Amino acid sequence: MEALESSLERLHGPVVMQSAPQKARKRTRWTVVVDGVVPGTSSESVQSGTVSESSKSTDGPEPEQTRAQGLLSVATLRSCRTAVDEAVAGALVRENHASEVIVQHVLELKNASVLAERKAAQRALTYAITNRGDAGGVFRTLFAFWRAGEWDATATLALMRALPRFADAAGEHVRLYVSELLHLTMLGRLPELDPNRTSNFEDKSVERQARREHEAPTSYIDLDRAMNPDAPENTSLLRSLLRLVGVAPIIQAIRPWFESPEYLIRLCAAHVIAFLASSAGFATIQPLLEAMLSSRRYGSLPRETAALSLRLLATRWSGDLHPHLPSFVQFVLRLVSDPDPLVKLAGARAVAALATVVSAQDSASLEALRAPIWDGVRAYYDRTLVAFLSAAAALIRCMPLEERAFHAAALLAPTMRAMRTHCAVGVLEQLLVHGSIPEDTLASNVLGEFLEMCFLRPERSVCRAAARSAVRRRLARVAALMSERVGVSAVLTDDVVCCLDAADADPVIVLLLLETVRQVLRSGRGQLDLKPASERRLIQGLLQCLRRSAPTPYRHVSSILWMLGARVVPWSETLVHLLVARLQSAAAATRAEAARLVCRLVPMWVQLGDADALARLGIVLAECYNEVYPEALAAMLEALGAILDHLTAYLPPSEVPFAEILSRLVPVLRNPAEEVQAAAALVVMVLARHAGSSIPDSEWLRVAQELRRALGAQRRQVRYRAVDAYGAVARVLGQIDSLGQTLLAALRQTDRSMRVAASVALAIATLQSPDRMLAQLLDAYIGEQDKNVQTGILKSVGFYCAFSGDANRSWNALQVYAVTRLLESALIERYDTHRQLACEATGHFALALVGHGYEEAMLHLLNHVWPAYVAQVSSPEDTHLEHAVAFSVQALGIALGAGVLNAYLTQGLFHPAQAVRKLYWTVQRWQMEYFGGWSGVSSCLFGLKGPEWPAATL
């Protein structure tokens, strides 16, 4: 308490807080664009692409790279990564296609290794487009470097995210570059430079297309650089182009894609059309779809593109199709009646997508589609049959209940026939969900054949499709749906379960069987009607999976063992023996999988009360500190933490060597791998929770010192665990002066993530010892001139106020006025970040003190916050500060009541300036919502009193 009083005297005494001397502002890339000067070069060296006569060689023509180096400045050459970059940059500057400043920033966007540099280059290019009107130079430079190639994945993603901003900055001038932008984002490549040359898929002649079918196929899409059509970057760019130029230029740009021989290009065009229809309205795109469906001159490709567009549009729109459903049905009816097989295939898929999203009220509109779909089911085979079966199964969902069983039973035979060739598992799933198939029909016609083609004699199509996890889950889902009708024992027969024990079992089939068993047992909801022999064979099959040297699907095995529960007790000794053997395997991947399996099985052993298994595995895992592979070490530490956390329920703490485990854990905390740091932090929390008082404080201080590295980790989970571990150590130590100094030293680091995590850890430590830690924070804020330390202290004070409000911690007067004086000195700081953090901390501080009787301190802070709120009229561009000030004003309004806040609002509610009125009425509207309308707000203005006006509102 004396330390806090001395710190408070220092704040109120003759000590005058001197702000840090203002340094000369560093010239960043942003100032480069504003000033128009390239750093490291003179004004003579940056001309408009011309070369001085003295720089020309008299010995003959120079190489292209040498001439580029003579044109470009040192800063631009430093941004180039390869000789291709230098050649392209030199050509752009030499031919006056773009200024060197723009070329330099495009190179930084392409080649920078730090995210902050790419963002700075993006801001600079946006400024050049907006304020200098140089959209052509920016886009020409981007396209030139894109044609040159050599964009890595990170640079490509940064460019895709920057293009919507460049388009918004260019405004209507982006109309000239719509085609190039769509080619770049959708296809990953740009159109040919020669406008007179047409690409192969722009040919209008059917004969040329037929002749090209016999030539070597050529890919017109760059799969390595093309973005996903549904990616947020592409959606944002399309939204910007639609707002700026309208629908017509976009359709004109993608018009050659309709008859492209490559399916992916037609799919990209369908994505664009579906987006335009969902954004601009279906009526806008309806004439285009009508023209594409009526096209005969260019073959069947435009009609197939229209079918793809309708399918994607049905998936995208879902519930908004009701006004346009008749036109939609007519379109897909023309598609499924088209003579071309590919168009019919795409049309059937569009019908399936449409029937899936149509509501029950609109199901009568789809009756016209029944006859052509059922005709296609009877007439076709191969993948076309699968498409028509999928459409028919989707239409069954829209039928009345009394008709579903009849039509579903009629589709069972062709569906099971298609399962053997194309694994039509989606159709079978829809029939089981919506078809109302009787149990006897399911048991006699479907179940046996399904089990035979999946497990007993696996079909080639099923094995090929089950290699994908999504298909495996759907096959297991079908088996679970059957088990709900006919029982678990009818699906998990002895012959099926024995496949786990087979020596020559296909690994894909084993994975499929494990997924099937897991979903079938989950669907049984604990009501297992398996025979004892089947249970024994199932558990033996799971143990056999652990005996194999192949990778173990530990998630499936642990889930199945967990659902079997007490049935695993007779095999617990064998299971522990196998896990110990896998934990000591020579393969690091095997050790990691075994540790993950142990971590997932610990709750099962706890529920069964098997402490011996936990103890044996804990002894093995306690020797894992010599593990050299980070992934395996992290998994073992996670398993060790889980075992230690549950083992104390059966053993007294004196029998568990917590101190030895912690002493051997300290060197592990220095491991640079982040997953190891997160796992070690978890073990530290467990040890602090169960054996904090039995371990010396010096050992905990060593642990806290080593945890500093984890505070600056890149992954959020690691930082969160490190902060929680600091809180656990702080609760153990109690008097934590040295821990506070360690965390204050972490605030001087350059890494922002480490400073934020250290601020949170300081707040948690302050909760354990408020008087001593607040004194340290006030002394550090006064004595330190480092802005990072001061901002970190303000963040920790804000976190402390938020944590204390959630925990209902009591405040004494000395703490309240110490924090008030600290926030007051930060609210009048010239540094914007200090004011922003002080406003956020003030808001949490006010909410933590509601009803504690410190209204005069809150009113004092409101007098300092309100000028910052009114100052937004002149400088509204800082959104972070604006949100922080608004939050603090609302929090102070809650703490002080509507009456005090009205005294500030009446000054500007009817101000002649609209900007001023907007600020005041924003708070007034919030106040009306919070305090219950005009009655709760205006009672203080007119002095109304009575039982309906409580004193808390006045």
FENZICOR-V303869 format. One record per residue. RES is the residue in three letters. NEAR is the number of other ideal C-beta (glycine too) atoms within 10 Angstrom. Layout:
res:near
RES:NEAR
RES:NEAR
This chain:
res:near
MET:11
GLU:8
ALA:16
LEU:21
GLU:13
SER:14
SER:24
LEU:19
GLU:11
ARG:17
LEU:20
HIS:11
GLY:9
PRO:6
VAL:11
VAL:5
MET:12
GLN:7
SER:12
ALA:12
PRO:6
GLN:8
LYS:6
ALA:5
ARG:7
LYS:6
ARG:12
THR:15
ARG:22
TRP:13
THR:13
VAL:18
VAL:24
VAL:13
ASP:11
GLY:12
VAL:15
VAL:23
PRO:14
GLY:12
THR:16
SER:9
SER:9
GLU:7
SER:16
VAL:21
GLN:13
SER:8
GLY:17
THR:11
VAL:13
SER:10
GLU:6
SER:5
SER:12
LYS:10
SER:10
THR:4
ASP:5
GLY:5
PRO:8
GLU:14
PRO:10
GLU:14
GLN:13
THR:13
ARG:20
ALA:24
GLN:18
GLY:16
LEU:24
LEU:27
SER:21
VAL:13
ALA:19
THR:27
LEU:18
ARG:13
SER:24
CYS:22
ARG:15
THR:12
ALA:12
VAL:14
ASP:22
GLU:23
ALA:17
VAL:22
ALA:28
GLY:25
ALA:18
LEU:25
VAL:27
ARG:17
GLU:10
ASN:11
HIS:16
ALA:23
SER:23
GLU:23
VAL:25
ILE:25
VAL:29
GLN:30
HIS:29
VAL:28
LEU:25
GLU:22
LEU:25
LYS:25
ASN:21
ALA:21
SER:8
VAL:9
LEU:10
ALA:10
GLU:17
ARG:22
LYS:16
ALA:20
ALA:25
GLN:19
ARG:17
ALA:24
LEU:28
THR:19
TYR:16
ALA:23
ILE:24
THR:16
ASN:11
ARG:15
GLY:12
ASP:21
ALA:22
GLY:15
GLY:22
VAL:26
PHE:25
ARG:19
THR:26
LEU:25
PHE:18
ALA:19
PHE:24
TRP:21
ARG:12
ALA:16
GLY:12
GLU:14
TRP:19
ASP:11
ALA:9
THR:13
ALA:17
THR:19
LEU:15
ALA:21
LEU:24
MET:19
ARG:17
ALA:21
LEU:23
PRO:21
ARG:18
PHE:24
ALA:26
ASP:19
ALA:19
ALA:23
GLY:14
GLU:9
HIS:17
VAL:23
ARG:13
LEU:14
TYR:24
VAL:18
SER:17
GLU:17
LEU:24
LEU:23
HIS:22
LEU:27
THR:23
MET:26
LEU:23
GLY:17
ARG:17
LEU:17
PRO:19
GLU:11
LEU:9
ASP:7
PRO:7
ASN:5
ARG:9
THR:13
SER:12
ASN:14
PHE:19
GLU:14
ASP:17
LYS:11
SER:11
VAL:13
GLU:8
ARG:10
GLN:17
ALA:10
ARG:11
ARG:16
GLU:8
HIS:6
GLU:8
ALA:5
PRO:9
THR:11
SER:10
TYR:16
ILE:20
ASP:14
LEU:9
ASP:10
ARG:18
ALA:20
MET:20
ASN:12
PRO:20
ASP:12
ALA:14
PRO:12
GLU:19
ASN:23
THR:16
SER:17
LEU:26
LEU:23
ARG:15
SER:20
LEU:26
LEU:16
ARG:11
LEU:17
VAL:21
GLY:14
VAL:18
ALA:9
PRO:18
ILE:22
ILE:17
GLN:12
ALA:22
ILE:25
ARG:14
PRO:18
TRP:28
PHE:25
GLU:25
SER:24
PRO:17
GLU:18
TYR:14
LEU:17
ILE:24
ARG:24
LEU:19
CYS:26
ALA:28
ALA:25
HIS:23
VAL:22
ILE:27
ALA:23
PHE:23
LEU:24
ALA:24
SER:16
SER:16
ALA:14
GLY:13
PHE:19
ALA:11
THR:15
ILE:23
GLN:15
PRO:9
LEU:18
LEU:23
GLU:15
ALA:12
MET:23
LEU:20
SER:11
SER:17
ARG:9
ARG:9
TYR:16
GLY:15
SER:19
LEU:24
PRO:25
ARG:26
GLU:26
THR:29
ALA:32
ALA:32
LEU:23
SER:29
LEU:27
ARG:23
LEU:23
LEU:27
ALA:23
THR:14
ARG:17
TRP:18
SER:12
GLY:8
ASP:11
LEU:20
HIS:13
PRO:11
HIS:17
LEU:16
PRO:12
SER:14
PHE:23
VAL:20
GLN:13
PHE:23
VAL:30
LEU:17
ARG:17
LEU:26
VAL:24
SER:13
ASP:18
PRO:7
ASP:15
PRO:13
LEU:15
VAL:23
LYS:25
LEU:24
ALA:28
GLY:34
ALA:31
ARG:22
ALA:27
VAL:31
ALA:25
ALA:21
LEU:28
ALA:24
THR:18
VAL:16
VAL:25
SER:12
ALA:9
GLN:8
ASP:15
SER:15
ALA:10
SER:17
LEU:23
GLU:12
ALA:13
LEU:23
ARG:16
ALA:11
PRO:20
ILE:26
TRP:17
ASP:13
GLY:23
VAL:21
ARG:9
ALA:11
TYR:19
TYR:12
ASP:12
ARG:14
THR:17
LEU:24
VAL:24
ALA:27
PHE:30
LEU:28
SER:24
ALA:29
ALA:28
ALA:28
ALA:25
LEU:25
ILE:23
ARG:17
CYS:22
MET:19
PRO:8
LEU:8
GLU:8
GLU:11
ARG:18
ALA:16
PHE:12
HIS:18
ALA:23
ALA:17
ALA:14
LEU:22
LEU:19
ALA:11
PRO:20
THR:24
MET:17
ARG:15
ALA:25
MET:25
ARG:14
THR:15
HIS:20
CYS:24
ALA:25
VAL:25
GLY:17
VAL:28
LEU:27
GLU:16
GLN:25
LEU:26
LEU:21
VAL:14
HIS:18
GLY:23
SER:17
ILE:21
PRO:13
GLU:13
ASP:10
THR:16
LEU:21
ALA:15
SER:11
ASN:15
VAL:23
LEU:20
GLY:13
GLU:15
PHE:21
LEU:20
GLU:14
MET:19
CYS:26
PHE:23
LEU:14
ARG:9
PRO:18
GLU:16
ARG:11
SER:16
VAL:24
CYS:16
ARG:13
ALA:21
ALA:25
ALA:13
ARG:11
SER:10
ALA:9
VAL:17
ARG:20
ARG:16
ARG:19
LEU:24
ALA:26
ARG:20
VAL:23
ALA:25
ALA:22
LEU:20
MET:25
SER:23
GLU:14
ARG:18
VAL:15
GLY:18
VAL:20
SER:15
ALA:17
VAL:23
LEU:27
THR:17
ASP:13
ASP:12
VAL:21
VAL:22
CYS:17
CYS:18
LEU:22
ASP:15
ALA:12
ALA:6
ASP:4
ALA:19
ASP:14
PRO:12
VAL:17
ILE:19
VAL:21
LEU:18
LEU:26
LEU:26
LEU:23
GLU:25
THR:26
VAL:28
ARG:21
GLN:21
VAL:24
LEU:23
ARG:15
SER:18
GLY:20
ARG:9
GLY:8
GLN:9
LEU:18
ASP:12
LEU:21
LYS:12
PRO:8
ALA:10
SER:19
GLU:16
ARG:15
ARG:21
LEU:24
ILE:21
GLN:16
GLY:21
LEU:24
LEU:19
GLN:17
CYS:23
LEU:19
ARG:11
ARG:12
SER:9
ALA:9
PRO:12
THR:23
PRO:19
TYR:22
ARG:15
HIS:21
VAL:22
SER:22
SER:19
ILE:23
LEU:20
TRP:16
MET:19
LEU:20
GLY:13
ALA:9
ARG:16
VAL:23
VAL:14
PRO:10
TRP:17
SER:15
GLU:13
THR:15
LEU:23
VAL:21
HIS:13
LEU:20
LEU:21
VAL:16
ALA:14
ARG:22
LEU:24
GLN:12
SER:15
ALA:6
ALA:13
ALA:16
ALA:13
THR:19
ARG:22
ALA:24
GLU:23
ALA:28
ALA:31
ARG:21
LEU:25
VAL:30
CYS:21
ARG:18
LEU:24
VAL:23
PRO:13
MET:20
TRP:23
VAL:19
GLN:12
LEU:14
GLY:10
ASP:19
ALA:16
ASP:13
ALA:21
LEU:23
ALA:16
ARG:17
LEU:25
GLY:22
ILE:11
VAL:21
LEU:25
ALA:17
GLU:13
CYS:19
TYR:15
ASN:7
GLU:21
VAL:7
TYR:16
PRO:18
GLU:17
ALA:24
LEU:25
ALA:25
ALA:29
MET:28
LEU:28
GLU:21
ALA:27
LEU:28
GLY:22
ALA:25
ILE:26
LEU:24
ASP:18
HIS:18
LEU:22
THR:16
ALA:10
TYR:14
LEU:13
PRO:7
PRO:12
SER:9
GLU:10
VAL:21
PRO:12
PHE:19
ALA:14
GLU:11
ILE:19
LEU:20
SER:14
ARG:15
LEU:19
VAL:16
PRO:11
VAL:19
LEU:23
ARG:11
ASN:19
PRO:9
ALA:16
GLU:18
GLU:19
VAL:25
GLN:29
ALA:22
ALA:26
ALA:32
ALA:28
LEU:21
VAL:22
VAL:28
MET:19
VAL:23
LEU:28
ALA:24
ARG:14
HIS:15
ALA:20
GLY:17
SER:8
SER:12
ILE:19
PRO:10
ASP:17
SER:8
GLU:15
TRP:22
LEU:16
ARG:15
VAL:25
ALA:24
GLN:15
GLU:18
LEU:26
ARG:20
ARG:18
ALA:26
LEU:26
GLY:20
ALA:24
GLN:9
ARG:14
ARG:10
GLN:12
VAL:25
ARG:25
TYR:15
ARG:22
ALA:28
VAL:24
ASP:18
ALA:29
TYR:31
GLY:20
ALA:21
VAL:26
ALA:25
ARG:16
VAL:20
LEU:20
GLY:11
GLN:10
ILE:26
ASP:14
SER:13
LEU:24
GLY:22
GLN:12
THR:20
LEU:30
LEU:20
ALA:13
ALA:23
LEU:23
ARG:14
GLN:16
THR:8
ASP:14
ARG:12
SER:16
MET:22
ARG:21
VAL:20
ALA:26
ALA:29
SER:26
VAL:23
ALA:30
LEU:31
ALA:25
ILE:24
ALA:27
THR:27
LEU:18
GLN:18
SER:19
PRO:21
ASP:17
ARG:19
MET:26
LEU:22
ALA:23
GLN:23
LEU:25
LEU:24
ASP:18
ALA:21
TYR:20
ILE:16
GLY:10
GLU:17
GLN:11
ASP:12
LYS:14
ASN:14
VAL:19
GLN:24
THR:22
GLY:29
ILE:25
LEU:26
LYS:21
SER:30
VAL:29
GLY:23
PHE:23
TYR:29
CYS:26
ALA:18
PHE:18
SER:22
GLY:16
ASP:11
ALA:9
ASN:7
ARG:14
SER:8
TRP:17
ASN:12
ALA:11
LEU:16
GLN:20
VAL:19
TYR:17
ALA:23
VAL:25
THR:21
ARG:18
LEU:24
LEU:25
GLU:17
SER:18
ALA:26
LEU:21
ILE:13
GLU:17
ARG:9
TYR:16
ASP:12
THR:16
HIS:19
ARG:23
GLN:22
LEU:27
ALA:31
CYS:30
GLU:25
ALA:28
THR:31
GLY:26
HIS:22
PHE:31
ALA:27
LEU:19
ALA:23
LEU:22
VAL:14
GLY:8
HIS:14
GLY:10
TYR:19
GLU:17
GLU:11
ALA:22
MET:25
LEU:13
HIS:15
LEU:27
LEU:23
ASN:12
HIS:20
VAL:24
TRP:18
PRO:11
ALA:20
TYR:20
VAL:16
ALA:14
GLN:18
VAL:15
SER:7
SER:10
PRO:13
GLU:7
ASP:15
THR:8
HIS:13
LEU:21
GLU:18
HIS:13
ALA:23
VAL:28
ALA:18
PHE:17
SER:29
VAL:26
GLN:19
ALA:25
LEU:24
GLY:23
ILE:18
ALA:25
LEU:19
GLY:17
ALA:23
GLY:13
VAL:17
LEU:25
ASN:19
ALA:11
TYR:19
LEU:18
THR:12
GLN:12
GLY:18
LEU:13
PHE:10
HIS:15
PRO:6
ALA:10
GLN:8
ALA:11
VAL:17
ARG:15
LYS:14
LEU:23
TYR:19
TRP:15
THR:14
VAL:21
GLN:19
ARG:10
TRP:15
GLN:21
MET:16
GLU:11
TYR:14
PHE:21
GLY:13
GLY:11
TRP:11
SER:13
GLY:19
VAL:21
SER:14
SER:22
CYS:19
LEU:14
PHE:7
GLY:8
LEU:12
LYS:10
GLY:7
PRO:5
GLU:10
TRP:15
PRO:10
ALA:7
ALA:9
THR:16
LEU:14
